[in-house]
Amino acid sequence: MSANASTNDRILDAAERLFAEEGFHATSLRQITQAADANLAAVNYHFGSKQALLLAVFRRRLDALNQARLERLDHVLDAADPPVLEDILKAFVFPAMALTHGRHHEGQRFMRILMRAFADQDEQLHRALSAEYAHVMRRFADAIATALPGTEPVHLRRQLDFLVGALTHTMAESELEDAESIASDLVRFTAAGLRGTVQPIARSGARRAMEIAR
């Protein structure tokens, strides 16, 4: 850890590493302050609590990640009307792939924290992150609905949850020696799932229309 890093950054770096290695509940603030060469008063000053520190760890990575996603999505929406489904999914998947190419495996480490958060079922954290980044998921859901007219919202939200889970697991566990190929496979897999979901709905709607017309 750089001696020139700010106290705030040193605490975030240490917390991210220890949360990934030991888990949130098993990591103490004393461990974090020792690793960050800081004191407990500094943690309280900058973050206020261990839960707030965990949320700050997520925000530091997710703010940048989702900004990159939305910028790429804007380009996709400007390029074609209706947008291409695979291009929308690439806008979601590829920036996460870029994150995992950070120095010292920082991206994989962060993804491991995401997986731990899912496994621990930390409702307070889930609610906070869902509220903070709901606008990102809405943007992508709206874009997919434009690319696949007839998609029912409940099916679309479920599919997006599948994508988030698969992406998190892949980025956390894979060595990513062929990262672009892995990302492309995930995009194709998700696109097929989305199209497979909307087609039965469209056929069902057509049948209902025919019955009404009789």
ChimeraX commands (.cxc) that place a marker at each C-alpha (Angstrom):
marker #1 position 0.00,0.00,0.00 radius 0.5
marker #1 position 1.45,3.37,-0.99 radius 0.5
marker #1 position 2.66,5.57,1.86 radius 0.5
marker #1 position 1.41,8.57,-0.12 radius 0.5
marker #1 position -2.18,7.29,-0.24 radius 0.5
marker #1 position -4.70,9.28,1.75 radius 0.5
marker #1 position -5.95,7.87,5.03 radius 0.5
marker #1 position -9.37,7.42,3.42 radius 0.5
marker #1 position -7.93,5.40,0.54 radius 0.5
marker #1 position -5.71,3.32,2.82 radius 0.5
marker #1 position -8.69,2.38,4.94 radius 0.5
marker #1 position -10.78,1.50,1.86 radius 0.5
marker #1 position -7.96,-0.58,0.36 radius 0.5
marker #1 position -7.39,-2.48,3.59 radius 0.5
marker #1 position -11.10,-3.04,4.19 radius 0.5
marker #1 position -11.64,-4.30,0.63 radius 0.5
marker #1 position -8.78,-6.77,0.91 radius 0.5
marker #1 position -9.76,-8.07,4.34 radius 0.5
marker #1 position -13.48,-8.26,3.55 radius 0.5
marker #1 position -12.61,-10.34,0.45 radius 0.5
marker #1 position -10.23,-12.64,2.32 radius 0.5
marker #1 position -11.96,-13.02,5.68 radius 0.5
marker #1 position -15.56,-11.93,5.12 radius 0.5
marker #1 position -17.37,-8.91,6.50 radius 0.5
marker #1 position -18.45,-10.37,9.83 radius 0.5
marker #1 position -15.08,-12.01,10.58 radius 0.5
marker #1 position -13.09,-8.83,9.91 radius 0.5
marker #1 position -12.69,-6.43,12.82 radius 0.5
marker #1 position -12.12,-2.70,12.64 radius 0.5
marker #1 position -8.88,-3.28,14.57 radius 0.5
marker #1 position -7.61,-5.52,11.74 radius 0.5
marker #1 position -8.53,-2.88,9.18 radius 0.5
marker #1 position -6.86,-0.03,11.06 radius 0.5
marker #1 position -3.70,-2.06,11.57 radius 0.5
marker #1 position -3.54,-2.96,7.87 radius 0.5
marker #1 position -4.23,0.65,6.89 radius 0.5
marker #1 position -1.72,2.11,9.36 radius 0.5
marker #1 position -4.55,4.20,10.79 radius 0.5
marker #1 position -6.47,4.41,14.05 radius 0.5
marker #1 position -10.06,3.74,15.00 radius 0.5
marker #1 position -10.77,7.45,15.27 radius 0.5
marker #1 position -9.91,7.81,11.57 radius 0.5
marker #1 position -12.43,5.12,10.62 radius 0.5
marker #1 position -15.10,6.80,12.71 radius 0.5
marker #1 position -14.23,10.19,11.24 radius 0.5
marker #1 position -14.28,9.11,7.59 radius 0.5
marker #1 position -17.04,6.49,7.67 radius 0.5
marker #1 position -18.84,6.42,11.02 radius 0.5
marker #1 position -19.37,2.66,11.32 radius 0.5
marker #1 position -18.25,-0.70,9.97 radius 0.5
marker #1 position -21.46,-1.01,7.92 radius 0.5
marker #1 position -20.91,2.44,6.42 radius 0.5
marker #1 position -17.32,1.45,5.60 radius 0.5
marker #1 position -18.56,-1.65,3.76 radius 0.5
marker #1 position -21.00,0.48,1.76 radius 0.5
marker #1 position -18.18,2.90,0.91 radius 0.5
marker #1 position -16.08,0.00,-0.38 radius 0.5
marker #1 position -18.90,-0.94,-2.73 radius 0.5
marker #1 position -19.57,2.63,-3.81 radius 0.5
marker #1 position -15.94,3.25,-4.74 radius 0.5
marker #1 position -16.02,0.47,-7.34 radius 0.5
marker #1 position -19.68,0.51,-8.37 radius 0.5
marker #1 position -19.90,4.26,-9.03 radius 0.5
marker #1 position -17.12,4.06,-11.62 radius 0.5
marker #1 position -18.38,0.75,-13.05 radius 0.5
marker #1 position -21.94,1.94,-13.54 radius 0.5
marker #1 position -20.87,5.27,-15.00 radius 0.5
marker #1 position -18.88,3.35,-17.62 radius 0.5
marker #1 position -21.89,1.11,-18.27 radius 0.5
marker #1 position -24.28,4.01,-18.78 radius 0.5
marker #1 position -21.87,5.85,-21.07 radius 0.5
marker #1 position -21.56,2.76,-23.23 radius 0.5
marker #1 position -25.32,2.23,-23.18 radius 0.5
marker #1 position -25.85,5.81,-24.41 radius 0.5
marker #1 position -23.65,5.04,-27.42 radius 0.5
marker #1 position -25.63,1.86,-28.12 radius 0.5
marker #1 position -28.96,3.71,-27.99 radius 0.5
marker #1 position -27.65,6.46,-30.27 radius 0.5
marker #1 position -26.34,3.94,-32.80 radius 0.5
marker #1 position -29.57,2.09,-33.65 radius 0.5
marker #1 position -33.33,2.33,-33.15 radius 0.5
marker #1 position -34.36,-0.17,-31.92 radius 0.5
marker #1 position -31.07,-1.01,-30.22 radius 0.5
marker #1 position -29.36,-4.37,-30.73 radius 0.5
marker #1 position -29.89,-6.66,-27.74 radius 0.5
marker #1 position -26.34,-8.02,-27.75 radius 0.5
marker #1 position -24.91,-4.49,-27.77 radius 0.5
marker #1 position -27.01,-3.58,-24.72 radius 0.5
marker #1 position -25.73,-6.63,-22.88 radius 0.5
marker #1 position -22.14,-5.84,-23.87 radius 0.5
marker #1 position -22.59,-2.39,-22.34 radius 0.5
marker #1 position -23.45,-4.11,-19.08 radius 0.5
marker #1 position -20.90,-6.96,-19.15 radius 0.5
marker #1 position -17.74,-5.52,-20.73 radius 0.5
marker #1 position -17.12,-2.66,-18.24 radius 0.5
marker #1 position -17.21,-5.24,-15.45 radius 0.5
marker #1 position -14.66,-7.26,-17.39 radius 0.5
marker #1 position -12.44,-4.18,-17.60 radius 0.5
marker #1 position -12.72,-3.80,-13.82 radius 0.5
marker #1 position -11.25,-7.26,-13.30 radius 0.5
marker #1 position -8.11,-6.19,-15.16 radius 0.5
marker #1 position -7.17,-3.75,-12.40 radius 0.5
marker #1 position -3.79,-3.83,-10.71 radius 0.5
marker #1 position -3.10,-6.64,-8.24 radius 0.5
marker #1 position -6.36,-8.42,-9.09 radius 0.5
marker #1 position -8.41,-5.65,-7.47 radius 0.5
marker #1 position -11.38,-6.43,-9.71 radius 0.5
marker #1 position -11.51,-10.12,-8.81 radius 0.5
marker #1 position -11.14,-9.19,-5.15 radius 0.5
marker #1 position -14.08,-6.82,-5.36 radius 0.5
marker #1 position -16.20,-9.44,-7.11 radius 0.5
marker #1 position -15.43,-11.87,-4.29 radius 0.5
marker #1 position -16.84,-9.30,-1.87 radius 0.5
marker #1 position -19.98,-9.12,-4.00 radius 0.5
marker #1 position -20.32,-12.89,-3.83 radius 0.5
marker #1 position -19.86,-12.84,-0.06 radius 0.5
marker #1 position -22.55,-10.16,0.22 radius 0.5
marker #1 position -24.96,-12.36,-1.75 radius 0.5
marker #1 position -24.10,-15.39,0.40 radius 0.5
marker #1 position -24.37,-13.52,3.70 radius 0.5
marker #1 position -27.79,-12.15,2.72 radius 0.5
marker #1 position -27.02,-8.78,4.31 radius 0.5
marker #1 position -30.45,-7.19,3.85 radius 0.5
marker #1 position -29.32,-3.75,4.98 radius 0.5
marker #1 position -26.53,-3.71,2.41 radius 0.5
marker #1 position -28.76,-5.13,-0.32 radius 0.5
marker #1 position -31.41,-2.48,0.26 radius 0.5
marker #1 position -28.83,0.31,0.24 radius 0.5
marker #1 position -27.17,-0.86,-2.99 radius 0.5
marker #1 position -30.49,-1.59,-4.70 radius 0.5
marker #1 position -31.77,1.89,-3.92 radius 0.5
marker #1 position -28.53,3.57,-4.96 radius 0.5
marker #1 position -28.16,1.82,-8.31 radius 0.5
marker #1 position -31.80,1.17,-9.20 radius 0.5
marker #1 position -31.61,3.83,-11.90 radius 0.5
marker #1 position -28.88,1.84,-13.68 radius 0.5
marker #1 position -30.94,-1.34,-13.77 radius 0.5
marker #1 position -33.98,0.62,-14.96 radius 0.5
marker #1 position -31.99,2.10,-17.83 radius 0.5
marker #1 position -30.85,-1.33,-18.96 radius 0.5
marker #1 position -34.28,-2.88,-18.45 radius 0.5
marker #1 position -35.89,-0.12,-20.54 radius 0.5
marker #1 position -33.30,-0.58,-23.29 radius 0.5
marker #1 position -33.84,-4.35,-23.37 radius 0.5
marker #1 position -37.60,-3.87,-23.48 radius 0.5
marker #1 position -37.09,-1.63,-26.52 radius 0.5
marker #1 position -34.92,-4.25,-28.20 radius 0.5
marker #1 position -37.40,-7.03,-27.33 radius 0.5
marker #1 position -40.94,-5.65,-27.58 radius 0.5
marker #1 position -43.42,-7.75,-25.62 radius 0.5
marker #1 position -41.10,-8.58,-22.75 radius 0.5
marker #1 position -42.99,-8.76,-19.47 radius 0.5
marker #1 position -41.30,-6.75,-16.69 radius 0.5
marker #1 position -41.32,-9.60,-14.16 radius 0.5
marker #1 position -39.49,-11.93,-16.56 radius 0.5
marker #1 position -37.04,-9.21,-17.54 radius 0.5
marker #1 position -36.12,-8.39,-13.94 radius 0.5
marker #1 position -35.55,-12.08,-13.23 radius 0.5
marker #1 position -33.31,-12.47,-16.24 radius 0.5
marker #1 position -31.28,-9.42,-15.25 radius 0.5
marker #1 position -30.82,-10.94,-11.79 radius 0.5
marker #1 position -29.50,-14.09,-13.48 radius 0.5
marker #1 position -27.05,-11.98,-15.49 radius 0.5
marker #1 position -25.77,-10.15,-12.41 radius 0.5
marker #1 position -25.25,-13.43,-10.56 radius 0.5
marker #1 position -23.51,-15.14,-13.46 radius 0.5
marker #1 position -21.31,-12.13,-14.14 radius 0.5
marker #1 position -20.28,-11.79,-10.50 radius 0.5
marker #1 position -19.43,-15.49,-10.21 radius 0.5
marker #1 position -17.50,-15.52,-13.48 radius 0.5
marker #1 position -15.46,-12.44,-12.69 radius 0.5
marker #1 position -14.65,-13.61,-9.16 radius 0.5
marker #1 position -13.64,-17.18,-9.97 radius 0.5
marker #1 position -12.13,-17.14,-13.43 radius 0.5
marker #1 position -8.48,-16.50,-14.21 radius 0.5
marker #1 position -9.76,-14.63,-17.26 radius 0.5
marker #1 position -6.95,-15.66,-19.54 radius 0.5
marker #1 position -9.42,-15.24,-22.40 radius 0.5
marker #1 position -11.53,-12.49,-20.86 radius 0.5
marker #1 position -13.09,-11.18,-24.07 radius 0.5
marker #1 position -14.21,-14.66,-25.12 radius 0.5
marker #1 position -15.73,-15.29,-21.69 radius 0.5
marker #1 position -17.61,-12.00,-21.81 radius 0.5
marker #1 position -18.87,-12.72,-25.33 radius 0.5
marker #1 position -20.09,-16.17,-24.26 radius 0.5
marker #1 position -21.99,-14.62,-21.35 radius 0.5
marker #1 position -23.59,-12.05,-23.65 radius 0.5
marker #1 position -24.71,-14.75,-26.10 radius 0.5
marker #1 position -26.02,-16.93,-23.27 radius 0.5
marker #1 position -28.04,-14.07,-21.75 radius 0.5
marker #1 position -29.39,-12.91,-25.11 radius 0.5
marker #1 position -30.61,-16.43,-25.86 radius 0.5
marker #1 position -32.29,-16.61,-22.46 radius 0.5
marker #1 position -34.01,-13.27,-22.94 radius 0.5
marker #1 position -35.26,-14.18,-26.40 radius 0.5
marker #1 position -36.39,-17.57,-25.14 radius 0.5
marker #1 position -38.42,-15.84,-22.45 radius 0.5
marker #1 position -40.13,-13.31,-24.68 radius 0.5
marker #1 position -41.11,-15.69,-27.49 radius 0.5
marker #1 position -43.59,-17.82,-25.49 radius 0.5
marker #1 position -45.12,-14.60,-24.14 radius 0.5
marker #1 position -45.55,-13.25,-27.66 radius 0.5
marker #1 position -47.14,-16.50,-28.84 radius 0.5
marker #1 position -49.45,-16.55,-25.84 radius 0.5
marker #1 position -50.49,-12.98,-26.59 radius 0.5
marker #1 position -51.18,-13.88,-30.20 radius 0.5
marker #1 position -53.36,-16.82,-29.13 radius 0.5
marker #1 position -55.36,-14.60,-26.79 radius 0.5
marker #1 position -55.87,-12.07,-29.58 radius 0.5
marker #1 position -57.17,-14.82,-31.89 radius 0.5
marker #1 position -59.58,-16.06,-29.20 radius 0.5
marker #1 position -60.94,-12.56,-28.65 radius 0.5
marker #1 position -61.42,-12.09,-32.40 radius 0.5
marker #1 position -63.53,-15.27,-32.72 radius 0.5
marker link #1:1,2 radius 0.2
marker link #1:2,3 radius 0.2
marker link #1:3,4 radius 0.2
marker link #1:4,5 radius 0.2
marker link #1:5,6 radius 0.2
marker link #1:6,7 radius 0.2
marker link #1:7,8 radius 0.2
marker link #1:8,9 radius 0.2
marker link #1:9,10 radius 0.2
marker link #1:10,11 radius 0.2
marker link #1:11,12 radius 0.2
marker link #1:12,13 radius 0.2
marker link #1:13,14 radius 0.2
marker link #1:14,15 radius 0.2
marker link #1:15,16 radius 0.2
marker link #1:16,17 radius 0.2
marker link #1:17,18 radius 0.2
marker link #1:18,19 radius 0.2
marker link #1:19,20 radius 0.2
marker link #1:20,21 radius 0.2
marker link #1:21,22 radius 0.2
marker link #1:22,23 radius 0.2
marker link #1:23,24 radius 0.2
marker link #1:24,25 radius 0.2
marker link #1:25,26 radius 0.2
marker link #1:26,27 radius 0.2
marker link #1:27,28 radius 0.2
marker link #1:28,29 radius 0.2
marker link #1:29,30 radius 0.2
marker link #1:30,31 radius 0.2
marker link #1:31,32 radius 0.2
marker link #1:32,33 radius 0.2
marker link #1:33,34 radius 0.2
marker link #1:34,35 radius 0.2
marker link #1:35,36 radius 0.2
marker link #1:36,37 radius 0.2
marker link #1:37,38 radius 0.2
marker link #1:38,39 radius 0.2
marker link #1:39,40 radius 0.2
marker link #1:40,41 radius 0.2
marker link #1:41,42 radius 0.2
marker link #1:42,43 radius 0.2
marker link #1:43,44 radius 0.2
marker link #1:44,45 radius 0.2
marker link #1:45,46 radius 0.2
marker link #1:46,47 radius 0.2
marker link #1:47,48 radius 0.2
marker link #1:48,49 radius 0.2
marker link #1:49,50 radius 0.2
marker link #1:50,51 radius 0.2
marker link #1:51,52 radius 0.2
marker link #1:52,53 radius 0.2
marker link #1:53,54 radius 0.2
marker link #1:54,55 radius 0.2
marker link #1:55,56 radius 0.2
marker link #1:56,57 radius 0.2
marker link #1:57,58 radius 0.2
marker link #1:58,59 radius 0.2
marker link #1:59,60 radius 0.2
marker link #1:60,61 radius 0.2
marker link #1:61,62 radius 0.2
marker link #1:62,63 radius 0.2
marker link #1:63,64 radius 0.2
marker link #1:64,65 radius 0.2
marker link #1:65,66 radius 0.2
marker link #1:66,67 radius 0.2
marker link #1:67,68 radius 0.2
marker link #1:68,69 radius 0.2
marker link #1:69,70 radius 0.2
marker link #1:70,71 radius 0.2
marker link #1:71,72 radius 0.2
marker link #1:72,73 radius 0.2
marker link #1:73,74 radius 0.2
marker link #1:74,75 radius 0.2
marker link #1:75,76 radius 0.2
marker link #1:76,77 radius 0.2
marker link #1:77,78 radius 0.2
marker link #1:78,79 radius 0.2
marker link #1:79,80 radius 0.2
marker link #1:80,81 radius 0.2
marker link #1:81,82 radius 0.2
marker link #1:82,83 radius 0.2
marker link #1:83,84 radius 0.2
marker link #1:84,85 radius 0.2
marker link #1:85,86 radius 0.2
marker link #1:86,87 radius 0.2
marker link #1:87,88 radius 0.2
marker link #1:88,89 radius 0.2
marker link #1:89,90 radius 0.2
marker link #1:90,91 radius 0.2
marker link #1:91,92 radius 0.2
marker link #1:92,93 radius 0.2
marker link #1:93,94 radius 0.2
marker link #1:94,95 radius 0.2
marker link #1:95,96 radius 0.2
marker link #1:96,97 radius 0.2
marker link #1:97,98 radius 0.2
marker link #1:98,99 radius 0.2
marker link #1:99,100 radius 0.2
marker link #1:100,101 radius 0.2
marker link #1:101,102 radius 0.2
marker link #1:102,103 radius 0.2
marker link #1:103,104 radius 0.2
marker link #1:104,105 radius 0.2
marker link #1:105,106 radius 0.2
marker link #1:106,107 radius 0.2
marker link #1:107,108 radius 0.2
marker link #1:108,109 radius 0.2
marker link #1:109,110 radius 0.2
marker link #1:110,111 radius 0.2
marker link #1:111,112 radius 0.2
marker link #1:112,113 radius 0.2
marker link #1:113,114 radius 0.2
marker link #1:114,115 radius 0.2
marker link #1:115,116 radius 0.2
marker link #1:116,117 radius 0.2
marker link #1:117,118 radius 0.2
marker link #1:118,119 radius 0.2
marker link #1:119,120 radius 0.2
marker link #1:120,121 radius 0.2
marker link #1:121,122 radius 0.2
marker link #1:122,123 radius 0.2
marker link #1:123,124 radius 0.2
marker link #1:124,125 radius 0.2
marker link #1:125,126 radius 0.2
marker link #1:126,127 radius 0.2
marker link #1:127,128 radius 0.2
marker link #1:128,129 radius 0.2
marker link #1:129,130 radius 0.2
marker link #1:130,131 radius 0.2
marker link #1:131,132 radius 0.2
marker link #1:132,133 radius 0.2
marker link #1:133,134 radius 0.2
marker link #1:134,135 radius 0.2
marker link #1:135,136 radius 0.2
marker link #1:136,137 radius 0.2
marker link #1:137,138 radius 0.2
marker link #1:138,139 radius 0.2
marker link #1:139,140 radius 0.2
marker link #1:140,141 radius 0.2
marker link #1:141,142 radius 0.2
marker link #1:142,143 radius 0.2
marker link #1:143,144 radius 0.2
marker link #1:144,145 radius 0.2
marker link #1:145,146 radius 0.2
marker link #1:146,147 radius 0.2
marker link #1:147,148 radius 0.2
marker link #1:148,149 radius 0.2
marker link #1:149,150 radius 0.2
marker link #1:150,151 radius 0.2
marker link #1:151,152 radius 0.2
marker link #1:152,153 radius 0.2
marker link #1:153,154 radius 0.2
marker link #1:154,155 radius 0.2
marker link #1:155,156 radius 0.2
marker link #1:156,157 radius 0.2
marker link #1:157,158 radius 0.2
marker link #1:158,159 radius 0.2
marker link #1:159,160 radius 0.2
marker link #1:160,161 radius 0.2
marker link #1:161,162 radius 0.2
marker link #1:162,163 radius 0.2
marker link #1:163,164 radius 0.2
marker link #1:164,165 radius 0.2
marker link #1:165,166 radius 0.2
marker link #1:166,167 radius 0.2
marker link #1:167,168 radius 0.2
marker link #1:168,169 radius 0.2
marker link #1:169,170 radius 0.2
marker link #1:170,171 radius 0.2
marker link #1:171,172 radius 0.2
marker link #1:172,173 radius 0.2
marker link #1:173,174 radius 0.2
marker link #1:174,175 radius 0.2
marker link #1:175,176 radius 0.2
marker link #1:176,177 radius 0.2
marker link #1:177,178 radius 0.2
marker link #1:178,179 radius 0.2
marker link #1:179,180 radius 0.2
marker link #1:180,181 radius 0.2
marker link #1:181,182 radius 0.2
marker link #1:182,183 radius 0.2
marker link #1:183,184 radius 0.2
marker link #1:184,185 radius 0.2
marker link #1:185,186 radius 0.2
marker link #1:186,187 radius 0.2
marker link #1:187,188 radius 0.2
marker link #1:188,189 radius 0.2
marker link #1:189,190 radius 0.2
marker link #1:190,191 radius 0.2
marker link #1:191,192 radius 0.2
marker link #1:192,193 radius 0.2
marker link #1:193,194 radius 0.2
marker link #1:194,195 radius 0.2
marker link #1:195,196 radius 0.2
marker link #1:196,197 radius 0.2
marker link #1:197,198 radius 0.2
marker link #1:198,199 radius 0.2
marker link #1:199,200 radius 0.2
marker link #1:200,201 radius 0.2
marker link #1:201,202 radius 0.2
marker link #1:202,203 radius 0.2
marker link #1:203,204 radius 0.2
marker link #1:204,205 radius 0.2
marker link #1:205,206 radius 0.2
marker link #1:206,207 radius 0.2
marker link #1:207,208 radius 0.2
marker link #1:208,209 radius 0.2
marker link #1:209,210 radius 0.2
marker link #1:210,211 radius 0.2
marker link #1:211,212 radius 0.2
marker link #1:212,213 radius 0.2
marker link #1:213,214 radius 0.2
view
